[in-house]
Amino acid sequence: MFPLAAEATLSELLTGYFQNNLSLQNLSAEVEQQMLSHESTKISQGLSFKISSGTIRFITGDSTTIKFSPSASFSIPQGNNLSFTLSSTFDSSAETKFTNTSLSLSADLFSGNREKREIALLKSQRTLLTAQRNLQNGFVTAEKEFYTYIKSLFQIAVSIIKAEKDLYDDEIKFEEVRAKGYSTGSSKYRSAQMQVLSDRRTVENKQHELEREMKIFYSRCGKEYEGSNAMEYLPDEIISVQAVDVHSFNKNDYTEIESALWTKHINDRTRKADKAFSLTASVGYTFGNKNAFNNSKVDSLDAGLGFALKNSALSVNTGLSLPMNTESLNPSYSLGFSLDPSAFFENSISEKKLRLDEEQEMISIRSAENKYETAVITQETSLEDILWSKKSNLEFFTLYSQLEADNKLYFDRGVITESEYRSSHVNKENYRIQCLINDIQLIIYNDETQLLFRRDGELLQEEKKETE
């Protein structure tokens, strides 16, 4: 039995491995970075209030004249792009300091801006969720690496035990050669001697290998290895875990299926938000609007309507300004339009590309479903192999444990040779370690199975714990 060093339990080593894992540190920093980015996106896509002085001009002479055009705006993107704007013109030299003061209200009657805002927020949330999932999987991957390393240490230990058994057997053969009186120069003597020397070198090399790997392992766990016999630092038991059932996970939570479904969903929403046309309306009131024909100043009620086809292939803007504080109501009208024939052709090509994108997205979903079926079979087979191997190794360990105990009695009585006793001991230790390796393989299997699926429920539980 290889006692675990009291100063470093397996749990402490695993905790240290997590703490010293640079990949986990980087993933943790990425989560914080994406949290800040998501907050920034919510601000940019939320309510907006802006105040501007415009360009302030100072004109010096007999007296200093100040002119500037201040404005203030307040927008609600989630309210069909509803926007309030207040603007004016200030002239300190004029009789009326503020002119062209206007208050306007505009909103989308029909457009995809609201959906586009929601899509921007969803993408930001998805980016944050992806970072959180990567960190979550990072811990699982680190645990898998940790136990894989221990597994490799056990495998080296098995090779040392077998090499020591070979060395002992060859030493007995060498002693028999010497007892038979072969000279030191004979080929029989030299051959047996060289085999012993070779065996000793093999044992020493493997022992050095285990010492080196143990030092590296402890270093990765943030601890200093101060032992002289690495075999004593190997754990004599591995935590027992229940096998994760691959069928306990929802099919749509399979990583590639979930990713393909998300891509299809967000792209469908993006295509839906890209309207064939948009229609906007505005209404406002201007105080002291300067008449361009007679320099008179009157208040006016203003209204506007804008229409635009996709990609601005065609856009039309109309406006109406109705004088208010005057006897004669002579409204003024405005009209403007633009036409881009090439945009019509681009729209036609874009529609074809969108249809192809949809087809490719469906293919990606079917491909992910095929991979899911393969992954399920692979995990089922892997679990069956591990459980069968553990059962078999446990049976042999039980048999060889009893055989070793019997042979110890026989050896003490002189019935059998020490070589026979050592052989049963080596076999027992081999199967004992193989059982520990099976326990490790089950932990690794669980980690690999979890990595195949999204486990957002665990993230919600972690968030709940943090808030409590």
C-alpha positions in Angstrom: 0.0 0.0 0.0 1.3 3.4 -0.9 0.3 5.9 1.9 -0.7 9.3 0.8 1.6 12.0 2.2 -0.2 13.5 5.2 0.8 17.1 4.3 -0.9 17.0 0.9 -4.2 15.2 0.5 -5.7 14.6 -2.9 -8.3 17.2 -2.3 -5.6 19.8 -1.4 -3.6 18.9 -4.4 -6.6 19.3 -6.7 -7.5 22.7 -5.1 -3.9 23.8 -5.6 -4.0 22.6 -9.2 -7.0 24.8 -9.8 -5.4 27.8 -8.2 -2.2 27.5 -10.2 -3.9 26.8 -13.5 -3.1 29.8 -15.8 -5.9 28.8 -18.2 -8.5 29.0 -15.5 -7.1 32.4 -14.4 -7.4 33.6 -18.0 -10.9 32.2 -18.4 -11.9 33.9 -15.1 -10.6 37.3 -16.4 -12.5 36.8 -19.6 -15.7 36.4 -17.7 -15.1 39.7 -15.9 -14.2 41.3 -19.2 -17.4 40.1 -20.8 -19.5 41.2 -17.8 -18.2 44.8 -18.3 -18.8 44.5 -22.1 -22.4 43.4 -21.5 -23.0 46.3 -19.1 -21.6 48.6 -21.7 -23.9 47.1 -24.4 -27.0 47.5 -22.1 -26.1 51.2 -21.6 -25.5 51.8 -25.3 -28.8 50.1 -26.2 -30.8 51.7 -23.5 -32.2 55.1 -22.7 -30.0 57.9 -24.0 -29.8 61.5 -22.8 -27.4 64.0 -24.5 -26.7 67.7 -24.1 -24.6 69.7 -26.5 -23.6 73.3 -26.6 -22.7 73.1 -30.3 -19.8 75.3 -31.5 -19.5 78.5 -29.4 -18.2 81.5 -31.3 -16.8 84.7 -29.7 -16.8 87.8 -31.9 -14.8 90.6 -30.5 -15.1 94.3 -31.4 -16.7 97.2 -29.5 -18.4 94.5 -27.5 -18.1 90.8 -27.4 -20.7 88.7 -29.1 -21.4 85.1 -28.3 -23.2 82.7 -30.7 -23.9 79.0 -30.2 -26.6 76.4 -30.9 -27.3 74.3 -27.8 -29.4 71.1 -28.1 -30.7 68.3 -25.9 -32.0 65.0 -26.8 -33.6 62.0 -25.1 -34.2 58.7 -26.9 -35.9 55.4 -26.0 -34.7 52.7 -28.4 -37.0 50.1 -27.0 -40.0 52.4 -27.6 -39.8 52.2 -31.4 -36.8 54.5 -31.4 -38.8 57.2 -29.8 -36.8 60.4 -29.6 -37.3 63.9 -28.0 -35.1 66.7 -29.2 -34.8 70.4 -28.1 -32.6 72.8 -30.0 -32.1 76.5 -30.3 -29.8 79.3 -31.5 -28.3 81.9 -29.1 -27.0 85.3 -30.3 -26.1 87.7 -27.5 -26.1 90.7 -30.0 -29.7 90.1 -31.2 -32.8 91.6 -29.7 -34.2 88.2 -29.2 -31.4 86.1 -27.7 -32.8 82.7 -28.5 -34.2 82.0 -32.0 -35.3 78.9 -34.0 -36.1 77.1 -30.7 -37.7 73.8 -31.7 -39.1 70.8 -29.9 -39.5 67.7 -31.9 -40.7 64.1 -31.4 -39.9 61.3 -33.8 -40.5 57.6 -33.8 -40.4 54.6 -36.1 -43.8 53.6 -37.5 -42.4 50.5 -39.1 -38.8 49.3 -38.9 -36.6 46.6 -37.5 -34.6 48.9 -35.2 -36.4 47.5 -32.1 -35.6 43.9 -33.0 -32.0 44.9 -33.9 -31.6 46.4 -30.4 -32.9 43.2 -28.8 -30.6 41.1 -31.1 -27.6 43.2 -30.0 -28.5 42.5 -26.3 -29.0 38.8 -27.0 -25.6 38.6 -28.7 -24.0 40.4 -25.8 -25.7 38.0 -23.3 -24.6 35.1 -25.4 -21.0 36.2 -25.4 -21.1 36.5 -21.6 -22.8 33.1 -21.3 -20.1 31.6 -23.5 -17.3 33.0 -21.3 -19.1 31.6 -18.2 -19.5 28.2 -19.9 -15.8 28.2 -20.9 -14.8 28.9 -17.3 -17.2 26.1 -16.1 -15.7 23.7 -18.6 -12.2 24.9 -17.7 -12.6 23.5 -14.2 -13.9 20.2 -15.6 -11.0 20.1 -18.0 -8.5 20.9 -15.3 -9.9 18.1 -13.1 -9.5 15.7 -16.0 -5.9 16.8 -16.5 -5.2 16.4 -12.8 -6.4 12.8 -12.7 -4.8 12.0 -16.0 -1.5 13.0 -14.5 -2.1 10.8 -11.4 -3.0 8.0 -13.8 0.4 8.4 -15.5 2.1 8.3 -12.1 0.4 5.0 -11.3 1.4 3.6 -14.6 5.0 4.4 -13.9 4.7 2.8 -10.5 3.4 -0.4 -12.1 6.4 -0.5 -14.4 8.7 0.0 -11.4 7.1 -3.0 -9.6 7.4 -5.2 -12.6 11.0 -4.0 -13.2 12.0 -4.8 -9.6 10.5 -8.3 -10.0 12.5 -8.9 -13.2 15.6 -7.6 -11.4 15.1 -10.0 -8.4 14.5 -13.0 -10.7 17.6 -12.3 -12.8 19.7 -11.8 -9.6 18.6 -15.3 -8.6 19.6 -16.7 -12.0 23.0 -14.9 -11.7 23.6 -16.4 -8.2 22.8 -19.8 -9.7 25.4 -19.3 -12.4 28.0 -18.3 -9.9 27.1 -21.2 -7.7 27.7 -23.6 -10.6 31.3 -22.3 -10.8 31.2 -20.5 -14.1 34.3 -18.3 -14.5 33.9 -14.5 -14.6 35.1 -14.4 -18.1 32.7 -17.0 -19.5 29.8 -15.9 -21.7 27.3 -17.5 -19.4 28.6 -15.5 -16.4 28.9 -12.2 -18.3 25.5 -12.6 -19.9 23.8 -13.2 -16.5 25.7 -10.3 -15.0 24.9 -7.9 -17.8 21.2 -8.8 -17.5 21.3 -7.9 -13.8 23.1 -4.6 -14.5 20.5 -3.8 -17.2 17.6 -4.6 -14.9 19.1 -2.3 -12.2 19.5 0.5 -14.7 15.9 0.0 -15.8 14.6 0.2 -12.2 16.7 3.3 -11.5 15.6 5.0 -14.7 12.0 4.4 -13.9 12.4 5.5 -10.3 14.1 8.7 -11.5 11.2 9.2 -14.0 8.7 8.8 -11.2 10.6 11.3 -9.0 10.8 13.8 -11.8 7.1 13.5 -12.7 6.1 13.7 -9.0 8.1 17.0 -8.6 6.5 18.4 -11.7 3.0 17.3 -10.5 3.5 18.9 -7.1 4.8 22.1 -8.7 1.6 22.3 -10.8 -0.4 21.9 -7.6 1.5 24.8 -6.0 3.3 22.6 -3.5 6.9 21.7 -3.0 7.9 18.0 -3.2 10.4 17.2 -0.5 10.2 13.4 -0.6 13.0 10.9 -1.3 10.7 8.0 -2.4 7.9 9.1 -4.8 6.2 5.7 -4.4 5.2 6.8 -0.9 3.5 9.9 -2.3 1.1 8.0 -4.5 -2.5 7.9 -3.1 -3.7 4.6 -1.9 -7.3 5.4 -2.7 -9.3 7.5 -5.2 -12.6 9.1 -4.5 -15.4 6.8 -5.6 -17.9 8.5 -8.0 -21.1 7.3 -9.6 -21.0 7.1 -13.4 -22.8 9.9 -15.2 -25.5 8.6 -17.5 -25.1 10.2 -21.0 -28.8 9.8 -21.5 -29.5 12.0 -18.4 -28.7 15.0 -20.5 -31.1 16.7 -22.9 -30.2 16.0 -26.5 -30.6 19.8 -27.3 -28.0 20.5 -24.6 -25.4 18.6 -26.6 -22.8 21.4 -27.2 -22.8 21.3 -31.0 -26.6 20.9 -31.3 -27.1 23.8 -28.9 -24.6 26.0 -30.8 -26.2 25.2 -34.1 -29.7 25.9 -32.8 -28.6 29.2 -31.3 -27.0 30.2 -34.6 -30.2 29.4 -36.4 -32.4 31.2 -33.9 -30.3 34.4 -33.8 -29.9 34.5 -37.6 -33.6 34.0 -38.1 -34.3 37.0 -35.8 -31.6 39.0 -37.7 -33.2 38.2 -41.0 -36.7 39.1 -39.6 -35.4 42.4 -38.3 -34.0 43.3 -41.7 -37.3 44.7 -43.0 -38.0 45.3 -46.7 -38.8 48.9 -45.9 -38.9 51.4 -43.0 -41.3 54.2 -42.2 -40.6 57.0 -39.7 -42.6 60.0 -38.5 -41.8 63.2 -36.7 -43.7 66.1 -35.2 -42.4 69.3 -33.6 -42.9 72.9 -32.8 -40.5 75.7 -33.6 -40.5 79.0 -31.7 -39.5 82.1 -33.7 -38.7 80.3 -36.9 -37.1 82.8 -39.3 -38.9 83.3 -42.6 -36.5 83.1 -45.4 -38.5 85.5 -47.6 -39.3 88.5 -45.4 -37.1 87.9 -42.3 -40.2 87.8 -40.1 -40.2 85.4 -37.2 -43.2 83.1 -36.6 -43.8 80.0 -34.7 -44.5 76.9 -36.7 -45.9 73.4 -36.3 -43.6 70.9 -38.1 -44.2 67.4 -39.3 -42.3 64.9 -41.3 -42.5 61.4 -42.8 -39.7 59.3 -44.1 -39.8 56.1 -46.2 -36.8 53.9 -47.2 -36.5 50.7 -49.0 -34.0 48.0 -47.9 -30.4 49.1 -48.3 -31.6 52.6 -49.1 -32.5 51.5 -52.7 -35.1 54.2 -52.6 -35.7 56.8 -49.9 -38.3 59.5 -49.7 -38.6 62.3 -47.1 -41.5 64.7 -46.8 -42.0 67.6 -44.5 -44.7 70.2 -43.6 -44.2 73.4 -41.7 -47.4 75.3 -40.7 -47.1 78.9 -39.4 -49.0 79.4 -36.1 -48.9 83.1 -34.9 -49.9 84.8 -38.2 -53.1 85.6 -40.0 -52.2 84.0 -43.2 -51.6 80.3 -43.0 -49.1 79.6 -45.8 -47.7 76.2 -45.0 -44.4 75.2 -46.5 -43.6 71.7 -47.9 -40.4 69.8 -48.4 -39.7 66.8 -50.5 -36.5 64.8 -51.0 -35.7 61.5 -52.4 -32.8 59.3 -53.5 -32.6 56.3 -55.8 -29.8 53.7 -56.0 -30.5 51.2 -58.8 -27.5 49.0 -57.9 -29.1 48.5 -54.4 -32.1 46.7 -56.0 -29.7 44.1 -57.6 -27.8 43.8 -54.3 -31.1 43.1 -52.5 -31.9 40.3 -54.9 -28.4 38.7 -54.4 -28.8 39.2 -50.6 -32.1 37.3 -50.6 -30.5 34.3 -52.4 -27.6 34.3 -50.0 -30.0 34.4 -47.0 -31.8 31.3 -48.4 -28.5 29.5 -48.7 -27.5 30.5 -45.2 -30.7 29.0 -43.9 -30.0 25.7 -45.7 -26.5 25.6 -44.3 -27.8 26.3 -40.8 -30.2 23.3 -41.2 -27.3 21.1 -42.4 -25.2 22.2 -39.4 -28.1 21.1 -37.1 -28.4 17.7 -38.8 -24.6 17.3 -38.7 -24.6 18.1 -34.9 -27.3 15.5 -34.4 -25.3 12.9 -36.1 -22.3 13.7 -33.9 -24.5 13.4 -30.9 -25.6 9.9 -31.8 -21.9 8.9 -32.3 -20.9 10.6 -29.0 -23.6 8.7 -27.1 -22.5 5.4 -28.4 -18.8 6.2 -27.7 -19.6 7.1 -24.1 -21.8 4.1 -23.5 -19.1 1.8 -24.9 -16.4 3.6 -22.9 -18.3 3.2 -19.6 -19.0 -0.5 -20.3 -15.3 -1.0 -20.9 -14.3 0.8 -17.7 -16.9 -1.1 -15.5 -15.9 -4.4 -17.0 -12.2 -3.7 -16.5 -12.7 -2.7 -12.9 -14.8 -5.8 -12.2 -12.1 -8.0 -13.7 -9.2 -6.2 -12.0 -11.0 -6.4 -8.7 -11.6 -10.1 -9.0 -7.9 -10.7 -9.8 -6.9 -8.3 -7.0 -9.0 -10.4 -4.6 -7.5 -13.7 -5.9 -3.9 -12.5 -5.8 -4.4 -10.9 -2.3 -5.4 -14.3 -1.0 -2.6 -16.0 -3.0 0.0 -13.6 -1.5 -1.3 -14.2 2.0 -1.0 -18.0 1.4 2.4 -17.8 -0.3 3.7 -15.7 2.6 2.9 -18.6 5.0 4.4 -21.1 2.5 7.5 -19.0 2.1 8.0 -18.6 5.9 7.7 -22.4 6.2 10.2 -22.9 3.3 7.7 -24.6 1.1 8.1 -22.1 -1.8 10.9 -19.8 -3.0 11.0 -16.1 -2.3 10.7 -15.6 -6.1 7.3 -17.3 -6.1 6.2 -15.2 -3.1 7.4 -12.0 -4.8 5.6 -12.9 -8.0 2.2 -13.1 -6.2 3.0 -9.8 -4.4 3.8 -8.0 -7.6 0.6 -9.3 -9.3 -1.5 -8.2 -6.3 0.1 -4.7 -6.3 -0.4 -4.5 -10.1 -4.1 -5.3 -9.9 -4.5 -3.0 -6.9 -3.1 -0.1 -8.9 -5.2 -1.1 -11.9 -8.3 -0.8 -9.7 -7.2 2.7 -8.7 -6.6 3.5 -12.4 -10.2 2.3 -13.1 -11.5 4.7 -10.5 -9.6 7.5 -12.2 -10.9 6.4 -15.6 -14.4 6.7 -14.3 -13.7 10.3 -13.1 -12.2 11.2 -16.4 -15.2 9.5 -18.2 -17.6 11.7 -16.1 -15.6 14.8 -17.0 -15.6 14.0 -20.7 -19.3 13.3 -20.7 -20.1 16.6 -19.0 -17.9 18.5 -21.5 -20.2 17.2 -24.3 -23.2 19.1 -22.9 -24.2 22.6 -21.8 -24.9 22.7 -18.1 -26.4 26.1 -17.6 -28.4 24.8 -14.6 -25.1 24.6 -12.7 -24.3 28.2 -13.6 -27.6 29.3 -12.2 -27.0 27.5 -9.0 -23.6 29.1 -8.6 -25.1 32.6 -9.2 -27.7 31.8 -6.6 -25.1 30.8 -4.1 -23.2 34.1 -4.7 -26.3 36.2 -4.1 -27.2 34.5 -0.9 
